[in-house]
Amino acid sequence: MIMVQELTDEERLTLKTGAFGAVFLVSNVDPGMLSVLKESMAASEVFADASGVVRAALTTGPLPRLPRESPPEIEATVLPALGRAVRILREKSPADVAVYREVVLAAADRVARAHAGVAPAEAAVIERIRAALTEVG
């Protein structure tokens, strides 16, 4: 049986930064007040439906501080956080790596579909998120 190690506050924040940041990246492709509201609700439902360590990390504690500058600067924070989150889970709770990947991608997809379907620019961002979640390092 694989032992699950407790995540530190910093590690939980890394998981949150990656997940919330992924949602923010997709949402930022086509910003709009009504869209943001729908998209936020869609993402929070996915996070709440997660299980185990991932659910605890994404639904408790403080919200991450994400940069608000340009999309490249946001990506420079979020995509590495996704990779770090996968490495953290691989070390401390290996069974949750797949859960985290699925939750982040499901939330990103749901956000993209919340407004008017998945636009090509949103699909491109989701592919960059997918790549960050599968990089080995």
C-alpha positions in Angstrom: 0.0 0.0 0.0 1.3 3.5 -0.9 1.5 5.9 2.0 0.1 9.3 1.5 2.1 12.1 3.2 0.5 15.2 4.4 1.0 18.2 2.2 2.5 21.4 3.6 0.7 24.7 3.3 3.2 25.7 0.6 2.6 22.5 -1.3 -1.2 23.0 -1.1 -0.8 26.5 -2.4 1.3 25.2 -5.3 -1.5 22.8 -6.3 -4.0 25.7 -6.0 -1.8 28.1 -8.0 -1.6 25.6 -10.8 -5.3 24.7 -10.8 -6.8 28.2 -10.3 -4.1 29.6 -12.6 -5.1 27.2 -15.3 -8.7 28.3 -15.0 -7.6 31.9 -15.1 -5.5 31.4 -18.2 -8.5 29.9 -20.1 -10.9 32.5 -18.7 -8.5 35.3 -19.7 -8.6 34.3 -23.4 -12.0 35.8 -23.8 -12.7 38.0 -20.8 -16.0 39.5 -19.9 -17.9 40.1 -16.6 -20.7 37.7 -17.3 -18.4 35.1 -18.7 -16.1 35.3 -15.7 -19.0 34.6 -13.3 -20.2 31.6 -15.3 -16.6 30.3 -15.7 -15.8 30.7 -12.0 -18.9 28.7 -11.0 -18.0 26.0 -13.5 -14.5 25.6 -12.2 -15.5 25.7 -8.5 -18.0 22.8 -9.2 -15.2 20.7 -10.7 -12.8 21.5 -7.8 -15.5 20.6 -5.2 -16.1 17.2 -6.9 -12.4 16.3 -6.7 -11.4 13.7 -4.1 -8.8 13.1 -1.4 -5.7 15.2 -1.2 -6.6 17.2 -4.3 -10.0 18.2 -3.0 -8.5 19.2 0.3 -5.8 21.3 -1.4 -8.2 23.0 -3.8 -11.1 23.8 -1.5 -9.4 24.9 1.7 -7.0 27.6 2.8 -6.2 30.9 1.1 -6.6 31.6 -2.6 -3.4 31.9 -4.6 -2.0 35.2 -5.7 -1.8 35.1 -9.5 -0.1 37.8 -11.6 -2.5 40.0 -13.5 -0.1 41.5 -16.1 0.0 39.9 -19.5 -0.9 36.4 -20.5 2.8 35.4 -21.1 3.6 36.5 -17.5 0.6 34.6 -16.1 1.7 31.5 -18.0 5.2 31.9 -16.7 3.8 31.5 -13.2 1.0 29.0 -13.8 2.6 26.4 -16.1 5.6 25.8 -13.8 3.2 25.6 -10.8 1.3 22.8 -12.6 4.6 20.9 -13.1 5.6 21.4 -9.5 2.2 20.2 -8.3 2.5 17.0 -10.3 6.0 16.4 -8.8 4.7 17.1 -5.3 1.9 14.6 -5.7 4.1 12.0 -7.3 6.3 12.2 -4.2 3.7 12.5 -1.5 0.5 11.0 -2.9 1.1 9.1 -6.2 -2.5 8.0 -6.6 -3.6 11.6 -6.7 -1.4 12.6 -9.7 -4.1 11.4 -12.1 -6.8 13.0 -10.1 -5.1 16.4 -10.2 -4.5 16.2 -13.9 -8.1 15.2 -14.6 -9.5 17.9 -12.3 -7.4 20.7 -13.8 -8.2 19.7 -17.3 -11.9 19.2 -16.6 -12.1 22.6 -14.9 -10.2 24.3 -17.9 -12.5 22.5 -20.4 -15.6 23.5 -18.4 -14.5 27.1 -18.2 -13.9 27.1 -22.0 -17.4 25.7 -22.6 -19.2 27.9 -20.1 -19.6 30.9 -22.4 -20.0 29.9 -26.1 -18.1 26.7 -26.7 -14.3 26.2 -26.9 -12.7 28.8 -29.1 -9.4 27.9 -30.9 -7.4 30.2 -28.6 -8.9 28.5 -25.5 -8.1 25.0 -27.0 -4.5 26.2 -27.5 -4.2 27.3 -23.8 -5.7 24.0 -22.7 -3.1 22.1 -24.7 -0.3 24.1 -23.0 -1.9 23.3 -19.6 -2.0 19.6 -20.6 1.7 19.7 -21.6 2.6 21.3 -18.3 0.8 18.5 -16.4 2.5 15.8 -18.3 6.1 17.1 -18.3 8.4 14.8 -16.4 11.2 16.4 -14.5 
